[in-house]
Amino acid sequence: MPEAVSLNSSDLRQGSYNITVPFIVDVDTSKQHQQIRCEEVLRLLPGKRVVCRGQINNNPVLVKLFVDRTKHRRHASRGLSGLRAMASAGCKVPDIKLEGTLSDGEGSVIGLQFLSDAKTLQSHWKDADESVRIRLIKESLQPIARLHQSGLMQTDIHLDNFIESHQSLFCIDGGGVDIRHQGEKLPFYDRLKNLALYFAQLPSAYDVHIKAWLTVYNQVIDEKPLPLYKVLKTVTQLRLERVSNYCRKSYRNCTEFKVRKQWRRYSVIRRDIHNAQWQQFLDDPDRFIKTGHLLKSGHSATVVVSDINGKKVLIKRYNLKDFMHRIKRCWQPTRGWRSWGNAQMLKMLGIRTPRPLALVEERFGPLRGRAFLVTEFFKGENILTHFFRQDLPKEQLTKELPEISRLFEKFMESHISHGDMKGTNLLIAHGKLTVIDLDSMSQHHQVRSFRRAFDKDIKRFMKNWQANDALYDQFKKRLLPVLHQKI
């Protein structure tokens, strides 16, 4: 067993996103002094909280270390109160094994039952087929309804708030439980918004199941039933808010992204891939452009396929054509910046696009220059080449055409316009569409501007098929109903 170093609250506060394991913390409880050995960091909020898999007297335990110097007691107390409130509402929660303070008095500790086979619903969701996903959401609605019935709600409700162990569903994250109405009826609009927020985190394709899920919820709770139309309307609103918040988050330091701001450069990269080789790219992206396999070389952009840390990636450099172009663009977000944010938005909305990995902007203080965007390499056929193929089976064509109308329906739901619907910007592989070239994409907040931009997208898309009357008529037949939908 590797030797563990002893850490205090100051060490844990200064650990940023890198804390070496194993480590030991000394804890004082109301009864005795104990040592906890932490073997794996599961979650880390720098300066605030560290969640670990650990051991107390060789017994496995989930350890929550609250290390905010002025708020640690409040955070720990809120977590314990929330867990106990959920248990009193009839929900299963992990047993509380320990509560105390770090020996230096500047941190609080909670030890919980460690469920070795536990898996969050979010993890289940990623690996499951559609039938299992529908079942998971259905089962999670019962504890949600029990919480609401008892005047409780998880303020930041999401799939990671539930874990499955030995075929039982446990509620976790007591710190996020609002107990202000405990013992009373949870107000109608609090129930509506909380349940809609839960559904809003699922892809919009699952909205068709909300009616059945809502029936399960309404059967458990002894309150005024939530009407379907209000739930669906609120889900749409909250989904757009959530997407907007996530996109803003993708430009700053957080658990998922690592950001570095300098006078001459800004960079952001997914934290889970960052290493020495990726840092070489962030420091000198032009070197990777020069050594990569060239796909496109133009005034506006240069595109290459490269290899970074054994991963095949696509690098797109957004060029500045001349001095006047540089002056015109320097005050605006770069096309790379917009593409990065739009890729995050599509990911949240369940619309396929190559996964964005890193972004570099050349800067001079507040002035912006060229940008470099890295995405996963995606091998697909553009829809012009694909649908114009003479050997394309009719059955395959019939199966793939609905993908186009579904894409435009998703754009309609989220008030998104692409801005350049050339056939080369839509790739198809295994019958599924992937959207690329996102620098002109916009999410509109006004119906009038969206309708104008969306109509342009449809017209540009239809222009792709003018050389083939049969395809033109097929797409026109499918897209006219979308175009005439109410917004």
C-alpha positions as CSV (number, residue, x, y, z in Angstrom):
1,M,0.0,0.0,0.0
2,P,1.5,3.4,-1.0
3,E,2.6,5.7,1.8
4,A,0.0,8.5,2.4
5,V,1.0,12.1,3.2
6,S,-0.9,14.1,5.9
7,L,-2.9,17.1,4.6
8,N,-4.6,19.9,6.5
9,S,-7.4,22.3,5.4
10,S,-4.9,24.7,4.0
11,D,-3.3,22.0,1.8
12,L,-6.7,21.0,0.5
13,R,-7.7,24.6,-0.2
14,Q,-4.6,25.2,-2.2
15,G,-4.8,21.9,-4.1
16,S,-6.5,23.5,-7.2
17,Y,-7.6,20.6,-9.4
18,N,-4.6,18.5,-8.5
19,I,-4.4,16.7,-5.1
20,T,-2.0,13.8,-4.8
21,V,-3.5,10.6,-3.4
22,P,-3.4,8.8,-1.1
23,F,-3.5,11.3,1.7
24,I,-4.5,11.3,5.4
25,V,-6.6,13.9,7.3
26,D,-7.0,14.1,11.0
27,V,-10.6,14.5,12.2
28,D,-12.1,15.4,15.6
29,T,-15.6,14.1,16.3
30,S,-17.8,14.6,19.4
31,K,-16.4,11.3,20.7
32,Q,-12.9,10.8,19.5
33,H,-10.0,11.7,17.2
34,Q,-9.8,9.7,14.0
35,Q,-7.7,9.4,10.9
36,I,-9.2,9.1,7.4
37,R,-7.2,7.7,4.5
38,C,-8.4,9.2,1.2
39,E,-7.5,7.0,-1.8
40,E,-9.3,8.5,-4.7
41,V,-10.6,12.0,-5.4
42,L,-14.1,11.7,-6.9
43,R,-15.0,15.4,-7.2
44,L,-13.2,18.6,-6.5
45,L,-14.3,22.2,-6.2
46,P,-11.1,24.1,-5.5
47,G,-11.1,26.0,-2.2
48,K,-14.5,24.6,-1.2
49,R,-15.0,20.9,-1.3
50,V,-13.2,17.6,-1.9
51,V,-15.1,14.3,-2.3
52,C,-13.1,11.1,-1.9
53,R,-13.2,7.4,-1.6
54,G,-11.5,6.6,1.6
55,Q,-11.2,4.4,4.7
56,I,-11.9,4.7,8.4
57,N,-10.3,1.8,10.4
58,N,-10.0,-0.2,7.2
59,N,-13.8,0.3,6.5
60,P,-14.7,1.9,3.1
61,V,-16.4,5.3,3.3
62,L,-17.3,8.2,1.1
63,V,-15.6,11.3,2.5
64,K,-16.8,14.9,2.0
65,L,-14.2,17.5,3.1
66,F,-15.5,21.1,3.3
67,V,-12.6,23.4,3.4
68,D,-13.9,26.9,2.8
69,R,-12.4,28.8,5.8
70,T,-15.5,30.8,6.7
71,K,-18.3,28.6,5.4
72,H,-17.3,25.0,6.0
73,R,-19.6,24.5,9.0
74,R,-22.6,25.9,7.2
75,H,-21.9,23.8,4.1
76,A,-21.5,20.6,6.2
77,S,-24.6,21.4,8.3
78,R,-26.6,21.9,5.2
79,G,-25.5,18.6,3.7
80,L,-26.4,16.7,6.9
81,S,-29.8,18.4,7.2
82,G,-30.6,17.7,3.6
83,L,-29.8,14.0,3.9
84,R,-31.8,13.6,7.1
85,A,-34.7,15.5,5.5
86,M,-34.7,13.2,2.5
87,A,-34.6,10.1,4.7
88,S,-37.6,11.4,6.7
89,A,-39.5,11.9,3.4
90,G,-39.1,8.1,2.8
91,C,-36.2,8.3,0.4
92,K,-33.2,6.0,0.6
93,V,-30.0,7.8,1.4
94,P,-26.5,6.6,2.3
95,D,-25.9,6.1,6.1
96,I,-24.0,8.8,7.9
97,K,-20.9,7.2,9.3
98,L,-19.1,10.2,10.7
99,E,-19.4,14.0,11.2
100,G,-16.7,16.2,12.6
101,T,-14.1,18.8,11.9
102,L,-10.5,18.7,10.6
103,S,-8.1,19.0,13.5
104,D,-6.9,22.4,12.6
105,G,-10.5,23.7,13.0
106,E,-10.7,25.1,9.5
107,G,-12.6,22.4,7.7
108,S,-15.6,20.1,8.3
109,V,-16.0,16.4,7.4
110,I,-18.9,14.1,6.6
111,G,-18.3,10.3,6.2
112,L,-21.0,8.4,4.4
113,Q,-21.7,4.8,3.6
114,F,-19.7,3.8,0.6
115,L,-21.8,1.8,-2.0
116,S,-19.1,0.0,-3.9
117,D,-21.4,-1.0,-6.8
118,A,-23.1,2.4,-7.0
119,K,-23.6,4.1,-10.3
120,T,-25.2,7.5,-10.9
121,L,-28.2,7.7,-13.2
122,Q,-26.1,9.9,-15.4
123,S,-23.5,7.1,-15.9
124,H,-26.3,4.6,-16.4
125,W,-27.9,6.9,-19.0
126,K,-24.7,7.2,-21.1
127,D,-24.4,3.4,-21.4
128,A,-28.1,2.4,-21.7
129,D,-30.4,1.8,-24.6
130,E,-33.6,3.8,-24.9
131,S,-35.8,1.3,-23.0
132,V,-33.5,1.3,-20.0
133,R,-33.3,5.1,-20.1
134,I,-37.1,5.4,-20.0
135,R,-37.2,3.0,-17.0
136,L,-34.5,4.9,-15.1
137,I,-36.3,8.2,-15.4
138,K,-39.6,6.6,-14.5
139,E,-38.1,5.1,-11.3
140,S,-36.5,8.3,-10.2
141,L,-39.8,10.2,-10.3
142,Q,-41.0,8.3,-7.2
143,P,-38.4,9.8,-4.8
144,I,-38.8,13.2,-6.5
145,A,-42.5,13.0,-5.8
146,R,-41.9,11.9,-2.2
147,L,-39.6,14.9,-1.7
148,H,-42.2,17.3,-3.1
149,Q,-44.9,15.7,-1.0
150,S,-42.8,16.5,2.1
151,G,-42.2,20.1,1.1
152,L,-38.6,19.4,-0.1
153,M,-36.8,19.8,-3.4
154,Q,-33.3,19.4,-4.8
155,T,-32.6,22.9,-6.1
156,D,-30.0,21.8,-8.7
157,I,-31.8,18.6,-9.6
158,H,-30.0,16.3,-12.1
159,L,-29.3,12.7,-12.9
160,D,-26.2,12.7,-10.8
161,N,-28.3,13.3,-7.7
162,F,-29.5,9.7,-7.8
163,I,-27.4,6.5,-7.5
164,E,-28.4,2.9,-8.1
165,S,-27.0,0.2,-5.8
166,H,-28.2,-3.4,-5.5
167,Q,-31.2,-2.4,-7.6
168,S,-32.2,0.3,-5.1
169,L,-32.3,4.0,-5.9
170,F,-30.5,6.3,-3.4
171,C,-30.8,10.1,-3.2
172,I,-27.6,12.0,-2.6
173,D,-26.3,15.6,-2.4
174,G,-28.1,16.7,0.8
175,G,-26.4,20.2,0.4
176,G,-28.7,20.9,-2.5
177,V,-32.0,20.2,-0.7
178,D,-34.3,23.2,0.0
179,I,-35.9,22.4,3.4
180,R,-37.8,25.8,3.8
181,H,-41.2,24.1,3.2
182,Q,-40.4,20.9,5.1
183,G,-43.6,19.5,6.7
184,E,-45.8,21.7,4.4
185,K,-47.1,21.4,0.9
186,L,-44.5,22.4,-1.7
187,P,-45.9,25.3,-3.6
188,F,-47.4,24.4,-7.0
189,Y,-45.0,26.5,-9.1
190,D,-42.0,25.2,-7.1
191,R,-43.0,21.7,-8.0
192,L,-43.6,22.6,-11.6
193,K,-40.3,24.3,-12.1
194,N,-38.3,21.6,-10.2
195,L,-39.8,18.7,-12.2
196,A,-39.4,20.6,-15.5
197,L,-35.8,21.4,-14.7
198,Y,-35.2,17.6,-14.3
199,F,-36.8,16.8,-17.6
200,A,-35.0,19.8,-19.3
201,Q,-31.7,18.0,-18.9
202,L,-32.8,15.2,-21.2
203,P,-32.5,15.4,-25.0
204,S,-35.7,16.9,-26.5
205,A,-36.3,13.6,-28.3
206,Y,-37.5,12.2,-24.9
207,D,-40.1,14.9,-24.4
208,V,-42.6,12.4,-26.0
209,H,-42.3,10.3,-22.8
210,I,-43.1,13.2,-20.4
211,K,-46.8,12.5,-20.5
212,A,-46.3,8.9,-19.2
213,W,-43.7,10.0,-16.6
214,L,-45.9,12.8,-15.4
215,T,-48.7,10.2,-14.7
216,V,-46.2,8.3,-12.4
217,Y,-45.4,11.5,-10.6
218,N,-49.0,12.6,-10.2
219,Q,-50.0,9.1,-8.8
220,V,-47.5,9.4,-6.0
221,I,-48.1,13.0,-4.9
222,D,-51.3,13.9,-3.0
223,E,-51.4,17.4,-4.5
224,K,-53.0,19.2,-7.5
225,P,-51.7,17.4,-10.6
226,L,-49.2,19.2,-12.8
227,P,-50.8,19.8,-16.2
228,L,-48.8,18.4,-19.2
229,Y,-48.9,21.6,-21.3
230,K,-47.4,23.7,-18.5
231,V,-44.7,21.1,-17.8
232,L,-43.7,21.0,-21.5
233,K,-43.7,24.8,-21.9
234,T,-41.5,25.1,-18.8
235,V,-39.2,22.3,-19.9
236,T,-38.5,24.2,-23.2
237,Q,-37.8,27.5,-21.4
238,L,-35.5,25.9,-18.8
239,R,-33.7,23.8,-21.4
240,L,-32.7,26.9,-23.3
241,E,-31.6,28.7,-20.1
242,R,-29.5,25.7,-19.1
243,V,-27.9,25.5,-22.5
244,S,-27.0,29.2,-22.4
245,N,-25.5,28.8,-18.9
246,Y,-23.4,25.8,-20.0
247,C,-22.1,27.7,-23.0
248,R,-20.9,30.6,-20.8
249,K,-19.3,28.1,-18.4
250,S,-17.3,26.5,-21.3
251,Y,-15.2,29.7,-21.6
252,R,-14.0,29.7,-18.0
253,N,-12.1,27.5,-15.5
254,C,-14.3,24.8,-14.1
255,T,-14.2,21.0,-13.5
256,E,-14.7,20.3,-17.2
257,F,-12.5,23.0,-18.8
258,K,-9.1,24.4,-18.2
259,V,-8.7,28.1,-19.2
260,R,-5.5,30.2,-19.4
261,K,-5.7,33.9,-20.1
262,Q,-2.6,35.9,-21.1
263,W,-2.0,39.3,-22.7
264,R,-1.0,37.6,-26.0
265,R,-3.1,34.4,-25.9
266,Y,-6.3,32.9,-24.6
267,S,-6.8,29.1,-24.5
268,V,-9.4,26.6,-23.3
269,I,-9.1,22.9,-23.3
270,R,-11.1,20.0,-21.9
271,R,-9.5,19.2,-18.6
272,D,-9.7,15.4,-19.1
273,I,-7.4,15.4,-22.1
274,H,-4.9,18.1,-21.1
275,N,-1.3,16.9,-20.8
276,A,2.2,17.9,-22.0
277,Q,1.6,17.2,-25.7
278,W,-1.7,19.1,-25.7
279,Q,0.2,21.9,-23.9
280,Q,2.6,22.0,-26.9
281,F,-0.3,22.7,-29.2
282,L,-1.7,25.4,-26.9
283,D,1.7,27.1,-26.9
284,D,2.4,26.8,-30.6
285,P,-0.6,25.8,-32.7
286,D,0.9,26.9,-36.0
287,R,3.5,24.1,-35.7
288,F,0.7,21.5,-35.8
289,I,-0.9,23.3,-38.8
290,K,2.4,23.1,-40.7
291,T,3.0,19.4,-39.9
292,G,-0.7,18.2,-40.3
293,H,-2.3,16.7,-43.4
294,L,-3.8,19.6,-45.3
295,L,-7.5,19.4,-46.2
296,K,-8.2,23.1,-47.0
297,S,-6.1,26.1,-47.6
298,G,-7.9,29.4,-48.1
299,H,-7.9,33.1,-47.3
300,S,-10.6,32.6,-44.6
301,A,-9.5,29.3,-43.0
302,T,-6.9,26.6,-43.1
303,V,-7.9,23.0,-42.1
304,V,-5.6,20.1,-41.3
305,V,-5.9,16.6,-39.8
306,S,-3.2,16.1,-37.1
307,D,-2.3,13.7,-34.3
308,I,-2.1,15.0,-30.7
309,N,-1.3,12.5,-28.0
310,G,-2.2,9.6,-30.2
311,K,-5.6,11.1,-31.1
312,K,-6.7,11.9,-34.6
313,V,-8.0,15.5,-34.6
314,L,-9.1,18.2,-37.0
315,I,-7.5,21.6,-36.5
316,K,-9.1,24.7,-38.1
317,R,-7.3,28.0,-38.2
318,Y,-9.5,31.0,-38.8
319,N,-7.3,33.4,-40.9
320,L,-7.3,37.1,-41.2
321,K,-7.2,38.0,-44.9
322,D,-5.5,41.4,-44.7
323,F,-4.8,44.4,-42.5
324,M,-8.3,45.9,-42.9
325,H,-9.9,42.5,-42.1
326,R,-7.7,42.3,-39.0
327,I,-8.9,45.8,-37.9
328,K,-12.5,45.0,-38.6
329,R,-12.4,41.7,-36.6
330,C,-10.2,42.5,-33.7
331,W,-13.0,43.9,-31.4
332,Q,-15.4,41.0,-32.1
333,P,-15.4,37.4,-30.8
334,T,-13.4,35.3,-33.3
335,R,-15.1,32.7,-35.5
336,G,-13.3,30.1,-33.5
337,W,-14.8,31.5,-30.3
338,R,-18.3,31.3,-31.7
339,S,-17.7,27.8,-33.1
340,W,-16.5,26.6,-29.7
341,G,-19.6,27.9,-28.0
342,N,-22.0,26.7,-30.7
343,A,-20.5,23.2,-30.5
344,Q,-21.1,23.1,-26.8
345,M,-24.7,24.3,-27.4
346,L,-25.4,21.6,-29.9
347,K,-23.9,18.9,-27.6
348,M,-26.3,20.0,-24.9
349,L,-29.3,19.9,-27.3
350,G,-28.4,16.4,-28.5
351,I,-27.5,17.6,-32.0
352,R,-24.5,15.8,-33.4
353,T,-21.4,17.8,-34.2
354,P,-17.7,16.8,-33.8
355,R,-16.7,17.0,-30.2
356,P,-14.8,20.3,-29.4
357,L,-11.5,19.7,-27.6
358,A,-9.6,22.9,-27.5
359,L,-9.6,26.6,-28.6
360,V,-6.7,29.0,-28.9
361,E,-7.1,32.8,-29.7
362,E,-4.2,35.1,-30.4
363,R,-4.7,38.4,-28.6
364,F,-3.1,41.7,-27.8
365,G,-4.8,42.6,-24.6
366,P,-8.5,43.1,-25.5
367,L,-7.9,42.8,-29.2
368,R,-8.4,39.5,-30.9
369,G,-6.5,38.0,-33.9
370,R,-6.5,34.5,-35.4
371,A,-8.2,31.5,-33.7
372,F,-7.5,27.8,-33.7
373,L,-10.2,25.3,-33.0
374,V,-9.6,21.6,-32.4
375,T,-12.3,19.0,-32.7
376,E,-12.4,15.2,-32.8
377,F,-11.9,14.0,-36.4
378,F,-15.2,12.8,-37.8
379,K,-15.2,10.7,-41.0
380,G,-18.5,11.2,-42.8
381,E,-19.8,11.8,-46.3
382,N,-21.3,15.2,-47.1
383,I,-25.0,14.9,-48.0
384,L,-24.5,16.2,-51.5
385,T,-22.1,13.3,-52.4
386,H,-24.2,10.9,-50.4
387,F,-27.7,11.6,-51.8
388,F,-26.5,12.1,-55.4
389,R,-25.0,8.6,-55.4
390,Q,-26.5,6.5,-58.2
391,D,-26.0,3.3,-56.2
392,L,-27.8,4.6,-53.0
393,P,-30.5,2.0,-52.2
394,K,-34.0,3.4,-52.1
395,E,-34.7,1.8,-48.7
396,Q,-31.7,3.6,-47.3
397,L,-32.8,6.9,-48.8
398,T,-36.2,6.5,-47.3
399,K,-34.7,5.8,-43.9
400,E,-32.2,8.7,-44.0
401,L,-34.5,11.5,-45.3
402,P,-36.3,11.9,-42.0
403,E,-33.0,12.8,-40.4
404,I,-33.0,16.1,-42.3
405,S,-36.5,17.1,-41.2
406,R,-35.7,16.1,-37.6
407,L,-32.6,18.3,-37.6
408,F,-34.6,21.3,-38.8
409,E,-37.3,20.6,-36.2
410,K,-34.6,20.7,-33.5
411,F,-33.3,24.0,-34.8
412,M,-36.9,25.3,-34.7
413,E,-37.5,24.1,-31.1
414,S,-34.3,25.9,-29.9
415,H,-34.5,29.0,-32.2
416,I,-31.2,28.1,-33.9
417,S,-30.2,29.2,-37.4
418,H,-27.1,27.7,-39.0
419,G,-26.2,30.5,-41.3
420,D,-24.7,28.4,-44.1
421,M,-26.7,25.4,-45.0
422,K,-24.5,24.2,-47.9
423,G,-24.7,20.4,-48.3
424,T,-21.0,20.2,-47.5
425,N,-21.7,21.4,-44.0
426,L,-23.9,18.3,-43.2
427,L,-22.1,15.0,-42.9
428,I,-23.8,11.6,-42.8
429,A,-22.5,8.3,-41.4
430,H,-24.4,5.2,-40.4
431,G,-27.6,7.0,-41.2
432,K,-27.0,9.8,-38.7
433,L,-26.4,13.5,-39.5
434,T,-23.6,15.6,-38.1
435,V,-23.4,19.4,-38.4
436,I,-20.1,21.2,-39.0
437,D,-18.9,24.7,-39.8
438,L,-20.6,26.5,-36.8
439,D,-19.1,30.0,-36.9
440,S,-22.2,31.5,-38.5
441,M,-24.7,29.7,-36.2
442,S,-26.9,31.8,-33.9
443,Q,-29.5,31.2,-31.2
444,H,-32.2,33.9,-31.5
445,H,-34.0,35.5,-28.6
446,Q,-36.6,37.3,-30.8
447,V,-39.1,35.3,-32.9
448,R,-38.9,37.7,-35.8
449,S,-35.1,37.5,-36.3
450,F,-35.2,33.7,-35.9
451,R,-38.0,33.3,-38.5
452,R,-36.0,35.4,-41.0
453,A,-32.8,33.5,-40.5
454,F,-34.5,30.1,-40.4
455,D,-36.3,30.8,-43.7
456,K,-32.9,31.7,-45.2
457,D,-31.5,28.3,-43.9
458,I,-34.3,26.4,-45.6
459,K,-33.9,28.3,-48.9
460,R,-30.1,27.7,-48.9
461,F,-30.6,24.1,-48.1
462,M,-33.2,23.6,-50.9
463,K,-30.7,25.3,-53.3
464,N,-28.5,22.2,-52.9
465,W,-31.0,20.0,-54.8
466,Q,-32.0,22.2,-57.7
467,A,-30.1,19.8,-60.1
468,N,-32.3,16.8,-59.0
469,D,-36.0,17.3,-59.2
470,A,-36.8,14.1,-57.4
471,L,-34.7,15.0,-54.4
472,Y,-35.9,18.6,-54.4
473,D,-39.5,17.4,-54.2
474,Q,-38.7,14.9,-51.5
475,F,-37.1,17.6,-49.3
476,K,-39.7,20.2,-50.0
477,K,-42.4,17.7,-49.0
478,R,-40.6,17.0,-45.7
479,L,-39.6,20.6,-44.8
480,L,-42.8,22.5,-45.6
481,P,-44.5,21.2,-42.5
482,V,-41.5,22.3,-40.4
483,L,-41.5,25.8,-42.0
484,H,-45.2,26.3,-41.2
485,Q,-44.9,25.3,-37.6
486,K,-45.9,27.9,-35.0
487,I,-42.9,29.3,-33.0
